[in-house]
Amino acid sequence: MKHTVILFDINETVLNLSALWPKFESAFGSQSFTDTWFAMLLHSSTVSMITGVKTDFATLSKIALETLAAKQGVPLSAETSADILGGFANLPAHADIKPALAKLRSAGFQTVAFSNSSLGLVSKQISNAGLNDYFDEVISVEEAETFKPNPQAYNYVAEKLGRDVTQLRLVATHDWDTHGAMSAGLKAAYINRAGALYNPLYKQTDISEATMMDVAEQIIATDL
């Protein structure tokens, strides 16, 4: 077995962000603002990472929501904000997640949730999605005081697991995350849930599939 530990990005990769669509539809008039908000969140985490701002995903999530509301001229009550952000902590897993994780674990792989969310938030997300029995460990970048795709984040998880980076493979639906992992020396697998273009300037994964089960089967065929 070449890569015995499989890391899973959580938000969008494992958990289904579309569960927030009705909430954004109600608050902003269009479900498309869900993607806008999440993109703003990722942007602010990257800026914080590069400039050394010490913060966490939950704080940035709230700031991004408030910023979006201000830009759209939408009154955002404390109750509405709490409802949307509470929904972020209660996202359901994509339908293909549990069978794919079960298949990987049965094949002897260690599965690890690895997120930019704070440990408290990602632990709550995993628990609320009914995934506690599908991950061997839940790890946040929080203790490393950075965010993916900083190489420091991937080196931190390797150290935390007592593994060399060459023993790790990251699964993500974000090309910036798979690129970051490979830049740090990990392998990566890309799950293209949205049919998005993989940035041609980024490092290319050796596994790219449309479903998590297909990704799992390719990992088993490649890494065993």
C-alpha positions as CSV (number, residue, x, y, z in Angstrom):
1,M,0.0,0.0,0.0
2,K,1.6,3.3,-1.1
3,H,-0.7,5.9,0.5
4,T,-2.3,4.4,3.5
5,V,-4.0,7.5,4.9
6,I,-6.7,9.3,2.9
7,L,-7.5,12.9,3.9
8,F,-10.9,14.3,3.1
9,D,-11.7,17.9,2.6
10,I,-15.0,18.5,4.3
11,N,-17.0,21.5,3.0
12,E,-18.5,20.7,-0.4
13,T,-16.3,17.6,-0.8
14,V,-18.0,15.5,1.9
15,L,-20.8,17.8,3.0
16,N,-23.5,19.1,0.7
17,L,-23.6,22.9,0.7
18,S,-26.8,23.0,-1.4
19,A,-28.7,22.4,1.9
20,L,-28.1,26.1,2.4
21,W,-29.8,27.1,-0.8
22,P,-33.3,27.7,0.7
23,K,-31.8,29.9,3.4
24,F,-29.9,32.1,0.9
25,E,-33.0,32.2,-1.3
26,S,-35.0,33.5,1.6
27,A,-32.5,36.0,2.8
28,F,-31.0,37.2,-0.5
29,G,-33.5,36.3,-3.1
30,S,-31.4,33.8,-4.9
31,Q,-29.7,30.5,-4.0
32,S,-26.7,31.5,-6.1
33,F,-25.5,33.7,-3.3
34,T,-24.6,30.5,-1.4
35,D,-21.6,30.1,-3.8
36,T,-20.8,33.8,-3.6
37,W,-20.7,33.7,0.2
38,F,-18.5,30.5,0.2
39,A,-16.1,32.0,-2.3
40,M,-15.8,35.2,-0.2
41,L,-15.1,32.9,2.8
42,L,-12.3,31.1,1.0
43,H,-10.9,34.4,-0.3
44,S,-10.8,35.9,3.2
45,S,-9.2,32.8,4.7
46,T,-6.5,33.0,2.0
47,V,-5.9,36.6,2.7
48,S,-5.7,35.8,6.4
49,M,-3.3,33.0,5.7
50,I,-0.9,35.1,3.6
51,T,-0.9,38.2,5.8
52,G,-0.8,36.4,9.2
53,V,-4.3,37.3,10.5
54,K,-5.1,35.0,13.4
55,T,-8.7,33.9,13.0
56,D,-10.9,30.9,12.4
57,F,-13.4,29.7,9.8
58,A,-16.5,30.4,12.0
59,T,-15.5,34.0,12.4
60,L,-14.7,34.4,8.8
61,S,-18.0,32.8,7.8
62,K,-19.9,35.4,9.8
63,I,-17.9,38.3,8.4
64,A,-18.4,37.0,4.9
65,L,-22.1,36.8,5.4
66,E,-22.3,40.3,6.8
67,T,-20.2,41.6,4.0
68,L,-22.4,40.0,1.4
69,A,-25.5,41.4,3.0
70,A,-23.9,44.9,3.0
71,K,-22.9,44.7,-0.6
72,Q,-26.4,43.5,-1.7
73,G,-28.2,46.1,0.5
74,V,-30.0,43.3,2.3
75,P,-31.0,43.8,6.0
76,L,-29.5,40.8,7.9
77,S,-31.1,40.2,11.3
78,A,-29.2,38.3,14.0
79,E,-31.8,35.6,13.7
80,T,-31.3,35.1,10.0
81,S,-27.5,35.2,10.3
82,A,-27.7,32.6,13.1
83,D,-30.0,30.4,11.0
84,I,-27.6,30.4,8.0
85,L,-24.5,29.9,10.0
86,G,-26.3,27.2,12.0
87,G,-27.1,25.5,8.8
88,F,-23.4,25.5,7.9
89,A,-22.8,23.4,11.0
90,N,-25.6,21.0,10.0
91,L,-24.9,20.2,6.4
92,P,-25.8,16.7,5.2
93,A,-23.3,14.4,3.7
94,H,-23.4,13.8,-0.1
95,A,-25.2,10.5,-0.8
96,D,-22.0,8.8,-2.1
97,I,-19.9,9.6,1.0
98,K,-20.9,6.8,3.5
99,P,-20.6,3.9,1.0
100,A,-17.3,5.2,-0.4
101,L,-15.8,5.7,3.1
102,A,-16.9,2.3,4.1
103,K,-15.3,0.7,1.0
104,L,-12.0,2.5,1.7
105,R,-12.0,1.5,5.4
106,S,-12.8,-2.1,4.5
107,A,-9.9,-2.1,2.1
108,G,-7.6,-1.1,5.0
109,F,-7.2,2.6,4.5
110,Q,-7.3,5.1,7.3
111,T,-9.8,7.9,6.6
112,V,-9.2,11.4,8.1
113,A,-11.4,14.4,8.0
114,F,-9.2,17.4,7.4
115,S,-10.7,20.9,7.2
116,N,-10.1,24.6,7.3
117,S,-13.0,24.7,9.8
118,S,-12.1,25.1,13.4
119,L,-11.9,21.8,15.3
120,G,-15.1,22.6,17.2
121,L,-17.0,23.4,14.0
122,V,-15.7,20.4,11.9
123,S,-16.3,18.0,14.8
124,K,-19.9,19.3,15.0
125,Q,-20.3,19.0,11.2
126,I,-19.1,15.4,11.2
127,S,-21.3,14.5,14.1
128,N,-24.4,16.2,12.8
129,A,-23.9,14.5,9.4
130,G,-23.8,11.1,11.1
131,L,-20.2,10.4,10.0
132,N,-18.4,9.8,13.3
133,D,-18.1,6.1,12.5
134,Y,-16.6,6.7,9.1
135,F,-13.6,8.7,10.0
136,D,-10.6,7.5,12.1
137,E,-9.7,11.1,13.0
138,V,-10.9,14.6,12.6
139,I,-8.2,17.2,12.2
140,S,-8.4,21.0,11.8
141,V,-5.8,23.4,10.6
142,E,-6.6,25.4,13.6
143,E,-3.6,24.3,15.7
144,A,-1.3,25.1,12.8
145,E,-2.7,28.7,12.8
146,T,-3.0,28.7,9.0
147,F,-5.4,27.6,6.3
148,K,-5.1,25.3,3.3
149,P,-3.5,25.5,0.8
150,N,-0.5,26.7,2.8
151,P,2.0,23.9,2.7
152,Q,2.3,24.3,6.5
153,A,-1.2,23.0,6.8
154,Y,-0.5,19.7,5.0
155,N,2.8,19.3,6.8
156,Y,1.0,19.8,10.1
157,V,-1.5,17.0,9.4
158,A,1.3,14.7,8.4
159,E,3.1,15.4,11.7
160,K,-0.1,15.0,13.6
161,L,-0.7,11.6,12.1
162,G,3.0,10.6,12.5
163,R,3.3,10.0,8.8
164,D,5.5,11.2,6.0
165,V,3.6,13.4,3.5
166,T,4.3,10.7,0.8
167,Q,2.0,8.3,2.7
168,L,-0.9,10.7,2.5
169,R,-3.5,11.4,-0.2
170,L,-6.0,14.2,-0.1
171,V,-9.5,14.0,-1.7
172,A,-11.1,17.3,-2.5
173,T,-13.5,18.9,-4.9
174,H,-11.4,22.1,-4.9
175,D,-8.5,22.3,-7.3
176,W,-6.7,24.8,-5.2
177,D,-6.7,22.2,-2.3
178,T,-5.5,19.3,-4.4
179,H,-2.8,21.6,-5.9
180,G,-1.8,22.7,-2.5
181,A,-1.5,19.2,-1.2
182,M,0.5,18.0,-4.2
183,S,2.8,21.1,-3.8
184,A,3.5,19.9,-0.3
185,G,4.4,16.4,-1.5
186,L,1.1,14.6,-1.0
187,K,-0.9,12.7,-3.6
188,A,-4.4,13.9,-4.3
189,A,-7.6,12.8,-5.9
190,Y,-10.1,15.3,-7.4
191,I,-13.9,14.7,-7.3
192,N,-15.5,16.9,-9.9
193,R,-19.0,17.3,-8.4
194,A,-20.0,20.4,-10.3
195,G,-18.4,19.7,-13.7
196,A,-16.0,22.6,-13.1
197,L,-12.9,23.2,-15.1
198,Y,-9.8,22.1,-13.2
199,N,-7.3,25.0,-13.4
200,P,-4.8,24.0,-16.0
201,L,-2.0,26.0,-14.3
202,Y,-2.3,23.8,-11.1
203,K,-0.7,20.4,-10.5
204,Q,-2.8,17.7,-12.0
205,T,-4.1,14.8,-9.9
206,D,-3.6,11.2,-11.0
207,I,-7.2,10.4,-10.0
208,S,-10.2,12.5,-11.1
209,E,-13.8,11.2,-11.0
210,A,-17.3,12.6,-10.8
211,T,-18.4,10.5,-7.8
212,M,-16.8,9.6,-4.5
213,M,-17.4,5.9,-5.1
214,D,-15.5,6.1,-8.4
215,V,-12.7,8.0,-6.5
216,A,-12.6,5.3,-3.8
217,E,-12.4,2.5,-6.4
218,Q,-9.5,4.3,-8.2
219,I,-7.7,4.8,-4.9
220,I,-8.0,1.1,-4.1
221,A,-6.8,0.2,-7.5
222,T,-3.9,2.6,-7.4
223,D,-2.7,2.7,-3.8
224,L,-3.0,-1.0,-2.7
